[in-house]
Amino acid sequence: MSYTEAKTRYAALGVDTEKALKVCAAKAISIHCWQGDDVVGFDNKDGGAGNGIQTTGNYPGRARSFEELKADFLKAASLIPGKKRINLHACYAVFKPENSWVDRNKIEYKHFAPWVQFAKENHLGIDFNPTVFSHPMVKDGLTLSSPDKTVRRFWIDHCIASRRIAERIGEELNDQVLNNVWIPDGFKDVPADRFGPRMRLKAALDEIFAESCPHVIDSVESKFFAIGVESYTAGSNEFYMSYAAQHPGVYNLLDAGHFHPSEYISDKIPALLCFFDKVPLHVTRPVHWDSDHVVNYTDEIQEICKEIVRCGALDKVLVGLDFFDASINRVAAWVIGTRAFEEALLNALLQPDEEMKRLQDEGNFTKKMMLMEQAKMMPLSDVWEEYCRRQGVPGDERWFAQIEHYEKDVQLKRL
């Protein structure tokens, strides 16, 4: 079927494919830099992730420097349609001869100015994250909730420095920068004190967010549990939700992999939109106890996108990706995951939502179900290929040949 025929079929359901194409192209997706190098970063003298985070796999060709990571990101971006941002972690500070190494509590904007120049050259937005893991100052698995004042002070200073960097980035790009705080704090076994760590965390956050940063959108990222903290996490969803509710300008970021397997964040998005003007989102794919597999075109990814569109929240839901897989080609992982989300978003924009809402309000649940099922069989692939054609990227699997050439000509020569 051609795009013209697909357009006619969608029109019969009251769906304007031309509008969907324009809206999809305008929605910025924040693509995470850390997929390209296994969350290693540039500031870790020990050269690897750890102390709260881990990546599995040893596929060849990992980016080892700022220049290599930039090249890999651009290669991925050239195969992904739509508007893009780059999501940075503080551990990706660029230390050049004129910017000698400093520890995380001493980082400044100058260490990220090369990233801003890169963003300007390639028409990218930027989002930011303090890196509160993979560091010797993670003591007994704790950072901002630690009973050790020296540990807390180090990480508070790091988070304050990160907010100031995000503010300056926003000033330079004339943009709003999402600055997201995630910490690994928790306990493997049942704790004797659940209250104390959270009160220390609350006090630390109050200090971190005290300074006005008008170009920054602040968020805190909750998690249900992780490897090594199976029994308790200080930054739970209930804790951060309550904190955000009492602190205007701070938002609870939802990560698709950070909840119980029976929970779905697609249902949480419309609930939060009743009370918050923004909902930051990390799109990832949970598999059992691991939260960060490469995004695929799954049912839940589709439902997440449908809720964003149905709620009229494309400008309110801030979408970032968060996965890291070192068992496959890392550039291909970026492309596969981001294209999967874009496919789901385009599909959501092609749903006959107004008609289905009307049927629901009228209590005509039978016809609503029929229409929902019919929408699943519509020619999305033809509209997707037209979308990619207009964006100047391959619409089918032919993009992968470019990855194979890039791997052979560039990545494998890094060995």
C-alpha angles and dihedrals in degrees: 000000000000126000089253091058092044090051090054093049092050091046088059087063092048094257122138107212093188091059091047092053093052095046093047092051092052098052110098118222117200106223115204118236094209096076088072097063106021094259091295099129128185103274103060110102090192089058106228151068120270144113095080104357139052141182125205129213137048105226109163125253104050114171109253103182145029091263094050093045091050091050092049093047092051091049090053092044091053089063098044122082124220139036117322143200128186118233112212132195119210091243087072093074110144112234110194127168090274091047107050120197118283130176120259096263089060102046119130140190091266089069089061100036090099089058091051090051089050090051093050092049092051101035094246131148120221134224125186143211133188109235104233097171141052093056137108090242090071095099120192088343093302134114122153091014096047119129087221108094092204091056093047092047092053093052095041089054090048092052092047090050090050093052090051090051091049089050092053091047089053091050092050094048096035088234145111114261122205108223109193126194118206122168129185095218117146147092133269093214133035108297125228090216123036096160101055098058091049093050089051089048091050092052091048092051091049089057094044094052097040096096118080112243108173095185092053130088106200124212139171120209119219128205134193096212142315140199107298094017100062096139104044142008119190092210098058124163092253092051096048094040090055092045092051092047091056097041113060111215094032117099135194107239114216117217114195091220100047102080139073112288090247092056124086123199090207085078093045094056098068090042092056093043088064089067110019129059090213135035115192112208137194112201114209138133121250120211112187106301097350118088107190114064119141111280115257131185093271131158093256094050088052092049092049090055093044091055092049090053098039091052091051086237105134089119093043103047110074107207122207130163123230119182135116126191121172094179094078137038103298096214090050089051090057091049096045094047098044094044089050091056092046090051090051091048093050090048090052090052089054096057120113089237100158093053093046092049090051091051091049093050090049091051092243094139095156095061091041090056091047092052093047090054093045090053089059090063097051119118098264093152092063092052090045092054090050090050092052092045091055090047092051098243131111113273096203137040093294089096089074093068088065090054091051091052092046091050092051097041100038119007101045090051089066092074 
